[in-house]
């Protein structure tokens, strides 16, 4: 029905509001409709609670009785910090539930739908399923594979350079592109950089769009050798913005103590054979702590490590209309490819101008 489709699309739009702030929970949207009128709307709140269904029911009150609930993900069926949403929908007296897709979490996985059906509620599943799964690809990946979804962001010249030979990089892309990067940060749980980027750029990695400052993601530095300066902006602001330092084990506790005192969370990650941190270990450590969506912002060594490991599912590439030549710093380090067939590939999903620059987005569903 066209009406069902319209309400599910509205629920998906609500769910997107939770991207970047609902983790470790999924970003879910819920719309309650009775007699053709929307009586309640909700989406997963920051930190993952309250859930979307609870919010929609709170707003609907008694008007929820006999309503249809449009939900983008199977309602939870287990007791956590809050009662199960399936139970709340049943108690509210809804008559019908239209659910976009199931929840593979072993604590749910069909149980929420079964609860609703056992209570006599008509349940339909699959409307806008592809859109719902794409929206929550990070959560689904963490549940099923123990890894977050990785989006690699690159901002380069036309010939793929991120700095001059002397290290000058501000600014290759224009102001509009930089605003778009801040918007991207707001939709991800964590932003990840290597220690080389910290040393070269001393970034803030916050979201500085007016009105969205609170949407700043978790900031993560991959730093096997503990090169991040204590004077860096990331360390200096760690007490205000969550900051994690991922490093190898075996460092003298006296070297780690100043980071911890500044508010940085220090986590140990296994090394690769070459000495750097294992990219798989980095992502597994983040997923273990609930992170579902990671925006990797480089530099070249980290980008190459993620690409070599086949862990980049989405690629966001800003191209500035200029060139720096072979002496410029490349956006991606060595990939050690022996054959053209081994080259990482993605499917282009969009191209659009952003100010004077061009933004191209790619996907690789197999990564």
FIKOL-398396 format. One record per residue (C-alpha): residue number from 1; residue in one letter; x, z, y. Coordinates in nm, 2 decimals, decimal comma. Last residue first. Layout:
! FIKOL-398396
(NUM; "A"; (X; Z; Y))
...
! end
This chain:
! FIKOL-398396
(367; "X"; (3,42; 0,25; -0,57))
(366; "X"; (3,17; 0,03; -0,76))
(365; "X"; (2,92; 0,00; -0,48))
(364; "X"; (3,18; -0,15; -0,25))
(363; "X"; (3,04; -0,18; 0,10))
(362; "X"; (3,15; -0,34; 0,43))
(361; "X"; (3,08; -0,30; 0,80))
(360; "X"; (3,22; -0,52; 1,07))
(359; "X"; (3,24; -0,39; 1,43))
(358; "X"; (3,37; -0,64; 1,70))
(357; "X"; (3,53; -0,53; 2,02))
(356; "X"; (3,45; -0,62; 2,39))
(355; "X"; (3,16; -0,38; 2,39))
(354; "X"; (3,05; -0,32; 2,03))
(353; "X"; (2,98; -0,67; 1,89))
(352; "X"; (2,80; -0,68; 1,56))
(351; "X"; (2,88; -0,77; 1,20))
(350; "X"; (2,69; -0,63; 0,90))
(349; "X"; (2,68; -0,59; 0,52))
(348; "X"; (3,01; -0,75; 0,41))
(347; "X"; (3,07; -0,69; 0,04))
(346; "X"; (3,40; -0,53; -0,04))
(345; "X"; (3,73; -0,62; -0,20))
(344; "X"; (4,04; -0,44; -0,30))
(343; "X"; (4,32; -0,68; -0,40))
(342; "X"; (4,40; -0,67; -0,77))
(341; "X"; (4,31; -1,03; -0,83))
(340; "X"; (4,58; -1,13; -0,58))
(339; "X"; (4,83; -0,99; -0,82))
(338; "X"; (5,12; -0,74; -0,81))
(337; "X"; (4,97; -0,51; -0,55))
(336; "X"; (5,18; -0,22; -0,44))
(335; "X"; (4,92; -0,11; -0,18))
(334; "X"; (5,18; -0,05; 0,10))
(333; "X"; (5,03; 0,11; 0,42))
(332; "X"; (4,71; 0,02; 0,59))
(331; "X"; (4,65; 0,00; 0,96))
(330; "X"; (4,99; -0,16; 1,02))
(329; "X"; (5,22; -0,03; 1,30))
(328; "X"; (5,33; -0,32; 1,52))
(327; "X"; (5,65; -0,52; 1,46))
(326; "X"; (5,45; -0,79; 1,28))
(325; "X"; (5,26; -0,89; 1,59))
(324; "X"; (5,06; -0,68; 1,84))
(323; "X"; (4,74; -0,89; 1,87))
(322; "X"; (4,43; -0,87; 2,08))
(321; "X"; (4,05; -0,89; 2,08))
(320; "X"; (3,99; -0,54; 1,93))
(319; "X"; (3,86; -0,53; 1,57))
(318; "X"; (3,66; -0,22; 1,46))
(317; "X"; (3,64; -0,19; 1,08))
(316; "X"; (3,40; 0,03; 0,90))
(315; "X"; (3,47; 0,03; 0,52))
(314; "X"; (3,24; 0,19; 0,27))
(313; "X"; (3,30; 0,29; -0,09))
(312; "X"; (3,67; 0,38; -0,06))
(311; "X"; (3,79; 0,56; -0,37))
(310; "X"; (3,98; 0,28; -0,55))
(309; "X"; (4,29; 0,49; -0,60))
(308; "X"; (4,50; 0,23; -0,42))
(307; "X"; (4,25; 0,22; -0,14))
(306; "X"; (4,26; 0,60; -0,09))
(305; "X"; (4,64; 0,60; -0,09))
(304; "X"; (4,65; 0,31; 0,15))
(303; "X"; (4,42; 0,47; 0,40))
(302; "X"; (4,62; 0,80; 0,38))
(301; "X"; (4,95; 0,62; 0,44))
(300; "X"; (4,81; 0,40; 0,72))
(299; "X"; (4,66; 0,67; 0,93))
(298; "X"; (4,38; 0,73; 0,87))
(297; "X"; (4,03; 0,79; 0,99))
(296; "X"; (3,86; 0,89; 0,66))
(295; "X"; (3,49; 0,97; 0,72))
(294; "X"; (3,38; 1,19; 0,43))
(293; "X"; (3,02; 1,24; 0,30))
(292; "X"; (2,91; 1,49; 0,03))
(291; "X"; (3,11; 1,81; 0,10))
(290; "X"; (2,99; 2,10; -0,11))
(289; "X"; (3,30; 2,30; -0,17))
(288; "X"; (3,38; 2,13; -0,50))
(287; "X"; (3,32; 1,80; -0,33))
(286; "X"; (3,61; 1,87; -0,08))
(285; "X"; (3,85; 1,97; -0,36))
(284; "X"; (3,75; 1,67; -0,57))
(283; "X"; (3,82; 1,44; -0,26))
(282; "X"; (4,17; 1,57; -0,21))
(281; "X"; (4,25; 1,58; -0,58))
(280; "X"; (4,14; 1,21; -0,61))
(279; "X"; (4,37; 1,13; -0,32))
(278; "X"; (4,65; 1,32; -0,49))
(277; "X"; (4,87; 1,46; -0,22))
(276; "X"; (5,20; 1,29; -0,15))
(275; "X"; (5,51; 1,34; -0,37))
(274; "X"; (5,54; 1,00; -0,54))
(273; "X"; (5,40; 1,14; -0,87))
(272; "X"; (5,09; 1,25; -0,68))
(271; "X"; (5,06; 1,61; -0,57))
(270; "X"; (4,79; 1,85; -0,66))
(269; "X"; (4,57; 2,01; -0,38))
(268; "X"; (4,60; 2,36; -0,24))
(267; "X"; (4,35; 2,47; 0,03))
(266; "X"; (4,42; 2,63; 0,37))
(265; "X"; (4,12; 2,72; 0,59))
(264; "X"; (4,24; 2,72; 0,95))
(263; "X"; (4,12; 3,01; 1,17))
(262; "X"; (4,44; 3,06; 1,38))
(261; "X"; (4,54; 3,35; 1,15))
(260; "X"; (4,51; 3,12; 0,85))
(259; "X"; (4,74; 2,87; 1,02))
(258; "X"; (4,99; 3,14; 1,11))
(257; "X"; (5,00; 3,27; 0,75))
(256; "X"; (5,09; 2,95; 0,58))
(255; "X"; (5,45; 2,95; 0,67))
(254; "X"; (5,49; 3,31; 0,57))
(253; "X"; (5,32; 3,24; 0,24))
(252; "X"; (5,62; 3,01; 0,15))
(251; "X"; (5,48; 2,69; 0,03))
(250; "X"; (5,44; 2,64; -0,35))
(249; "X"; (5,12; 2,45; -0,37))
(248; "X"; (5,06; 2,12; -0,19))
(247; "X"; (4,85; 2,09; 0,12))
(246; "X"; (4,49; 2,05; 0,24))
(245; "X"; (4,44; 2,20; 0,58))
(244; "X"; (4,07; 2,27; 0,66))
(243; "X"; (3,92; 2,30; 1,01))
(242; "X"; (3,59; 2,44; 1,11))
(241; "X"; (3,54; 2,40; 1,49))
(240; "X"; (3,57; 2,72; 1,71))
(239; "X"; (3,84; 2,92; 1,53))
(238; "X"; (4,01; 2,59; 1,45))
(237; "X"; (4,05; 2,50; 1,82))
(236; "X"; (4,43; 2,55; 1,85))
(235; "X"; (4,49; 2,43; 1,49))
(234; "X"; (4,32; 2,09; 1,56))
(233; "X"; (4,46; 2,06; 1,91))
(232; "X"; (4,82; 2,09; 1,77))
(231; "X"; (5,04; 2,38; 1,87))
(230; "X"; (5,07; 2,50; 1,51))
(229; "X"; (5,21; 2,16; 1,44))
(228; "X"; (5,08; 1,99; 1,12))
(227; "X"; (5,39; 1,92; 0,91))
(226; "X"; (5,29; 2,12; 0,61))
(225; "X"; (5,47; 1,89; 0,36))
(224; "X"; (5,16; 1,79; 0,16))
(223; "X"; (4,94; 1,75; 0,47))
(222; "X"; (4,59; 1,61; 0,43))
(221; "X"; (4,41; 1,73; 0,74))
(220; "X"; (4,03; 1,80; 0,73))
(219; "X"; (3,79; 1,85; 1,02))
(218; "X"; (3,44; 1,96; 0,94))
(217; "X"; (3,20; 1,75; 1,15))
(216; "X"; (3,11; 1,79; 1,51))
(215; "X"; (2,73; 1,77; 1,55))
(214; "X"; (2,73; 2,05; 1,80))
(213; "X"; (2,87; 1,82; 2,06))
(212; "X"; (2,57; 1,59; 2,02))
(211; "X"; (2,41; 1,63; 2,36))
(210; "X"; (2,67; 1,42; 2,54))
(209; "X"; (2,87; 1,23; 2,28))
(208; "X"; (3,20; 1,41; 2,22))
(207; "X"; (3,19; 1,45; 1,85))
(206; "X"; (3,52; 1,62; 1,74))
(205; "X"; (3,83; 1,48; 1,58))
(204; "X"; (4,05; 1,65; 1,84))
(203; "X"; (4,35; 1,42; 1,79))
(202; "X"; (4,72; 1,50; 1,83))
(201; "X"; (4,79; 1,13; 1,82))
(200; "X"; (5,12; 1,07; 1,64))
(199; "X"; (5,18; 1,41; 1,47))
(198; "X"; (4,81; 1,45; 1,37))
(197; "X"; (4,80; 1,09; 1,25))
(196; "X"; (5,11; 1,15; 1,04))
(195; "X"; (4,94; 1,46; 0,89))
(194; "X"; (4,68; 1,25; 0,73))
(193; "X"; (4,32; 1,23; 0,85))
(192; "X"; (3,98; 1,33; 0,71))
(191; "X"; (3,65; 1,37; 0,90))
(190; "X"; (3,39; 1,58; 0,72))
(189; "X"; (3,01; 1,61; 0,67))
(188; "X"; (2,95; 1,26; 0,81))
(187; "X"; (2,67; 1,14; 1,04))
(186; "X"; (2,82; 1,30; 1,36))
(185; "X"; (3,15; 1,14; 1,29))
(184; "X"; (2,99; 0,80; 1,30))
(183; "X"; (2,84; 0,87; 1,64))
(182; "X"; (3,19; 0,97; 1,76))
(181; "X"; (3,32; 0,64; 1,62))
(180; "X"; (3,05; 0,45; 1,81))
(179; "X"; (3,16; 0,62; 2,14))
(178; "X"; (3,52; 0,50; 2,07))
(177; "X"; (3,39; 0,14; 2,02))
(176; "X"; (3,20; 0,15; 2,35))
(175; "X"; (3,52; 0,29; 2,53))
(174; "X"; (3,74; 0,00; 2,41))
(173; "X"; (3,97; -0,05; 2,12))
(172; "X"; (4,35; -0,04; 2,13))
(171; "X"; (4,36; 0,26; 2,35))
(170; "X"; (4,57; 0,45; 2,32))
(169; "X"; (4,80; 0,34; 2,04))
(168; "X"; (5,16; 0,36; 2,16))
(167; "X"; (5,38; 0,43; 1,85))
(166; "X"; (5,70; 0,26; 1,97))
(165; "X"; (5,64; -0,03; 1,73))
(164; "X"; (5,30; -0,07; 1,89))
(163; "X"; (5,00; 0,09; 1,74))
(162; "X"; (4,70; 0,04; 1,51))
(161; "X"; (4,78; -0,31; 1,38))
(160; "X"; (4,55; -0,53; 1,17))
(159; "X"; (4,62; -0,87; 1,31))
(158; "X"; (4,30; -0,88; 1,52))
(157; "X"; (4,40; -0,54; 1,67))
(156; "X"; (4,29; -0,23; 1,49))
(155; "X"; (4,03; 0,05; 1,46))
(154; "X"; (3,99; 0,14; 1,10))
(153; "X"; (3,73; 0,37; 0,95))
(152; "X"; (3,72; 0,44; 0,58))
(151; "X"; (3,39; 0,57; 0,45))
(150; "X"; (3,42; 0,79; 0,14))
(149; "X"; (3,13; 0,92; -0,06))
(148; "X"; (3,20; 1,27; -0,20))
(147; "X"; (3,33; 1,33; -0,55))
(146; "X"; (3,21; 1,53; -0,85))
(145; "X"; (3,08; 1,22; -1,02))
(144; "X"; (2,71; 1,27; -1,07))
(143; "X"; (2,63; 1,55; -0,82))
(142; "X"; (2,89; 1,45; -0,56))
(141; "X"; (2,79; 1,08; -0,59))
(140; "X"; (2,42; 1,16; -0,55))
(139; "X"; (2,50; 1,37; -0,24))
(138; "X"; (2,71; 1,10; -0,08))
(137; "X"; (2,47; 0,82; -0,17))
(136; "X"; (2,19; 1,01; 0,00))
(135; "X"; (2,09; 0,73; 0,24))
(134; "X"; (2,17; 0,46; -0,01))
(133; "X"; (1,95; 0,63; -0,28))
(132; "X"; (1,66; 0,66; -0,04))
(131; "X"; (1,69; 0,29; 0,07))
(130; "X"; (1,70; 0,18; -0,30))
(129; "X"; (1,41; 0,39; -0,39))
(128; "X"; (1,18; 0,27; -0,11))
(127; "X"; (0,87; 0,36; -0,33))
(126; "X"; (1,01; 0,47; -0,67))
(125; "X"; (0,79; 0,76; -0,77))
(124; "X"; (0,42; 0,83; -0,78))
(123; "X"; (0,27; 1,17; -0,86))
(122; "X"; (-0,09; 1,27; -0,87))
(121; "X"; (-0,11; 1,65; -0,85))
(120; "X"; (-0,27; 1,83; -1,14))
(119; "X"; (-0,04; 2,13; -1,14))
(118; "X"; (0,14; 2,00; -1,45))
(117; "X"; (0,21; 1,68; -1,25))
(116; "X"; (0,37; 1,87; -0,97))
(115; "X"; (0,59; 2,08; -1,20))
(114; "X"; (0,69; 1,77; -1,39))
(113; "X"; (0,80; 1,60; -1,07))
(112; "X"; (1,02; 1,90; -0,99))
(111; "X"; (1,16; 1,92; -1,34))
(110; "X"; (1,27; 1,55; -1,34))
(109; "X"; (1,63; 1,62; -1,27))
(108; "X"; (1,61; 1,96; -1,09))
(107; "X"; (1,87; 2,21; -1,19))
(106; "X"; (2,07; 1,92; -1,35))
(105; "X"; (2,10; 1,76; -1,00))
(104; "X"; (2,01; 1,40; -1,07))
(103; "X"; (1,72; 1,41; -0,80))
(102; "X"; (1,46; 1,14; -0,85))
(101; "X"; (1,37; 0,87; -0,60))
(100; "X"; (1,12; 0,78; -0,33))
(99; "X"; (0,85; 1,04; -0,40))
(98; "X"; (0,48; 0,99; -0,33))
(97; "X"; (0,30; 1,32; -0,39))
(96; "X"; (-0,07; 1,35; -0,41))
(95; "X"; (-0,34; 1,63; -0,38))
(94; "X"; (-0,14; 1,89; -0,18))
(93; "X"; (-0,27; 2,24; -0,23))
(92; "X"; (-0,02; 2,44; -0,03))
(91; "X"; (0,07; 2,64; -0,34))
(90; "X"; (0,16; 2,32; -0,52))
(89; "X"; (0,38; 2,19; -0,24))
(88; "X"; (0,55; 2,53; -0,22))
(87; "X"; (0,61; 2,53; -0,60))
(86; "X"; (0,77; 2,18; -0,58))
(85; "X"; (0,98; 2,31; -0,29))
(84; "X"; (1,14; 2,58; -0,51))
(83; "X"; (1,19; 2,92; -0,35))
(82; "X"; (1,48; 2,97; -0,11))
(81; "X"; (1,84; 3,10; -0,16))
(80; "X"; (1,82; 2,93; -0,50))
(79; "X"; (1,52; 2,92; -0,72))
(78; "X"; (1,48; 2,59; -0,90))
(77; "X"; (1,23; 2,31; -0,89))
(76; "X"; (1,36; 2,10; -0,60))
(75; "X"; (1,13; 1,82; -0,47))
(74; "X"; (1,24; 1,47; -0,58))
(73; "X"; (1,40; 1,29; -0,29))
(72; "X"; (1,25; 1,09; 0,00))
(71; "X"; (0,92; 1,28; 0,01))
(70; "X"; (0,58; 1,15; 0,12))
(69; "X"; (0,33; 1,43; 0,06))
(68; "X"; (-0,04; 1,33; 0,04))
(67; "X"; (-0,28; 1,59; 0,18))
(66; "X"; (-0,56; 1,78; 0,01))
(65; "X"; (-0,45; 2,11; 0,16))
(64; "X"; (-0,17; 2,04; 0,41))
(63; "X"; (-0,41; 2,10; 0,70))
(62; "X"; (-0,39; 2,47; 0,63))
(61; "X"; (-0,04; 2,49; 0,79))
(60; "X"; (0,09; 2,14; 0,88))
(59; "X"; (0,40; 2,26; 1,07))
(58; "X"; (0,50; 2,50; 0,80))
(57; "X"; (0,43; 2,25; 0,53))
(56; "X"; (0,66; 1,99; 0,69))
(55; "X"; (0,94; 2,25; 0,73))
(54; "X"; (0,91; 2,36; 0,37))
(53; "X"; (0,91; 2,00; 0,24))
(52; "X"; (1,23; 1,92; 0,44))
(51; "X"; (1,43; 2,22; 0,32))
(50; "X"; (1,50; 2,52; 0,53))
(49; "X"; (1,79; 2,51; 0,48))
(48; "X"; (2,07; 2,26; 0,41))
(47; "X"; (2,33; 2,40; 0,65))
(46; "X"; (2,15; 2,23; 0,94))
(45; "X"; (1,78; 2,16; 0,86))
(44; "X"; (1,65; 1,92; 0,59))
(43; "X"; (1,37; 1,72; 0,74))
(42; "X"; (1,00; 1,79; 0,82))
(41; "X"; (0,67; 1,63; 0,93))
(40; "X"; (0,32; 1,77; 0,91))
(39; "X"; (-0,04; 1,66; 0,97))
(38; "X"; (0,01; 1,28; 0,99))
(37; "X"; (-0,35; 1,14; 1,00))
(36; "X"; (-0,50; 0,89; 0,75))
(35; "X"; (-0,73; 1,15; 0,61))
(34; "X"; (-0,44; 1,38; 0,53))
(33; "X"; (-0,08; 1,29; 0,56))
(32; "X"; (0,23; 1,50; 0,51))
(31; "X"; (0,57; 1,35; 0,59))
(30; "X"; (0,89; 1,47; 0,42))
(29; "X"; (1,26; 1,38; 0,49))
(28; "X"; (1,56; 1,48; 0,28))
(27; "X"; (1,93; 1,50; 0,36))
(26; "X"; (2,09; 1,63; 0,04))
(25; "X"; (2,22; 1,99; 0,02))
(24; "X"; (2,59; 2,08; 0,06))
(23; "X"; (2,55; 1,95; 0,32))
(22; "X"; (2,26; 1,92; 0,57))
(21; "X"; (2,47; 1,86; 0,88))
(20; "X"; (2,63; 1,52; 0,85))
(19; "X"; (2,31; 1,34; 0,77))
(18; "X"; (2,01; 1,56; 0,83))
(17; "X"; (1,86; 1,34; 1,10))
(16; "X"; (1,87; 1,06; 0,85))
(15; "X"; (1,59; 1,23; 0,65))
(14; "X"; (1,35; 1,19; 0,94))
(13; "X"; (1,39; 0,81; 0,93))
(12; "X"; (1,35; 0,82; 0,55))
(11; "X"; (1,02; 1,01; 0,60))
(10; "X"; (0,90; 0,75; 0,85))
(9; "X"; (0,99; 0,47; 0,60))
(8; "X"; (0,78; 0,66; 0,34))
(7; "X"; (0,49; 0,68; 0,58))
(6; "X"; (0,50; 0,30; 0,65))
(5; "X"; (0,53; 0,21; 0,29))
(4; "X"; (0,24; 0,43; 0,19))
(3; "X"; (0,02; 0,28; 0,46))
(2; "X"; (0,12; -0,08; 0,35))
(1; "X"; (0,00; 0,00; 0,00))
! end
